[in-house]
Amino acid sequence: MCPAENLPPDSAPVSGGEAAASPAADPRAAAEALAAGRRVLRLEADALAAYAEGLDASFAEAVALMFAARGRVIVSGMGKSGHVARKIAATLASTGTPAQFVHPAEASHGDLGMITRDDVALVLSNSGETRELADIIAHTRRFSIPLIGIAGRPGSTLLSAADVALVLPKAPEACPNGLAPTTSTTMSIAIGDALAVALMERRVFTREHYALLHPGGSLGARLLKVADLMHRGAELPLVAEETSMREALVEMTAKSFGITGVTDAQGRLTGVITDGDLRRNMEGLLERRAGEVATRNPRVIGADALASEALALMNGARPTLCLFVLSPGAAVPARPVGLVHVHDCLRAGVDAGTEGGAPPGGGRGGGGAA
């Protein structure tokens, strides 16, 4: 092997004084890189397949221990196993299983206090002999803290001490020198994912639970409910069926949505009036009643629907800027509990995906049939 400091810099001339060819322009180098990539992926895929076939009752025991924990799952590892452990802790925490990573070296200098009798320790080491893990292992044995070990050697110190041993099957590392953790770390990440998903299913961890832990970014936006975005109470533009159109226009102007709902004597939504309805009924408009001008049986949506569903509906075959919102499961007609505007969805980063076209134009107020 050639030490890094002895490697020629990228700008160094090659023999004969010619500039080095671009790797992308070298067909042989490109073919070798492609072959290496395929070889590694196949090798690691084979290892994962073997692991899946050999998975035994110890996996179910590990899931049961983690599920029963009154505290957190404490995940630890050193080196590459430490990086994997951090990822597993993050995956567990984001999918409903409280977890945290504890660095083994820091644990030996006071962070052992983070590991309590209510916790379960999940410790990773490919060899099972990592010296830096000794204090964490001893701490779990001293205070009867359940210990789950993940390692590649069944008789190793870690797995011998563990209450539950998850043994990584023997598989060659993808590294051509057989040294860099590659296949082994892939299997460790995969078993961590398997534990997390099994726990999700046992907890019946739903999309709604996931949304509570992922409020930011596009993921959070995809899981927003209509109830999270809707206007409610005094913000709602509503008039009775017998209201004069003069008063209805005042209500539409005051609330600035370009729409007003029309309700019957019981306060149930029976229609809506939009800018489009005004244009279609210009003749004698101000002498008429709201119920005479309203479009009946308007499209509505439940408060528990996803905001992306509302956006797709507003962007559908008959675009509109607003939808009135009903209580979940309410029979139509029903009292409106809110109103959602297309701009509320867009400001929150909601994407209707491929279900709808481009959002309708215009400002907060808008036309179009509701």
C-alpha positions, 0 to 999 in steps of 0.5 A: 500500500502506498502512504498518502503522503507519497501519492502524487498530487492531482496536478503532478505531471505523468511520465513523458510530461503529458497531462493526466487524462480525465478519469471520466474520459478514460473508458478503462477507468470508468469500466473498472469503477462500474465493476467495483461498484456492482461487485460491492453492492452485490457482495453486501446484498448477499450478506444482507440476504444471509443475515435475513435468512439466519435471523433467529429468536434473539431478534424478537428478544431484543425487540421485546427488551427495547419495547419494555424499556421505561427509559431510553435505548442507549446506543453506543459504539466506537469508530465506524460502529460509533457512527452506525450507533448514532444513526440507529439512535436517531432512527429509533428516536424519530420512530417512537422509541426514545433513544440516545447515543453515548460515546464510550470514551465520554462514558468512562469520564462521567457519561455513564451517569446517562445510563440508568436502570430504566434504560436498555443498552444497545452496544455495537462492535464488529469484533466484540472486543473494543476496549473502549466499551469495557466500562459501559459493559461493566456498568450494565452488569453492575446495575442490572441494565439490560444489554443487547450486543451486536457483533460478529464473533459469538464468543466475544467479550461483548456478546458473552456479557450481553443479555441478548446477542445479535450475531452478524453473519460471517461475510467478507468486507467489500474493501479489497484489503479486507480491512475497512468496515464496509459489509459489516457496517451495512449489516449493522445499519440494517439490523438497526433499521429492522429493530426500529421498524419492528418496534414501530409496528409493535407500537402501531406508530402511525403517520400521525405520530410520525408527523408529531416528531417531524414538523419541519421540512417537506416531510412535515408539510406532507403530513399537515392536516387541514385543521392545522392550517384552517381559519376558524371562528370570527375569521369565517365569511358566513351569511344566512340564506335570507341575507341581502346581497348587499350585506353578503358583499360587505361580508365577502369584502371584510373577510377578504377570501373572495368567498362567503358561505351561505347557511340555513336556519340551523347554521349548516352550510348549504352553498357558497358565493364566489366572485364567479357567482357575482359575475354570473348574477350581475342583473338585479344582484343587489335586490336578491338574497344570498340563497338565490345567488349561492352555488349549492352543494359546494365542495368541502373537506374534513378537518382531519384530511391531509392538507395535500388532499385539500390542495389537490382538490383546489387544484382539480378540474374546477379550480378554487381558492378556498374550501370550507371545512367540516368536522370529521365524519360530519354528514352534509350539510353540516356546520362549517368549522373552518376555511382553508385557502390555497395560499395557506397550503403553499405557505406551509410548503404543502405539495399536492404532488401529481394529483393536481395542476398548477395552483390557481392565480390571484391574491388572497381573494379569488374567483372560480366556482367553489 
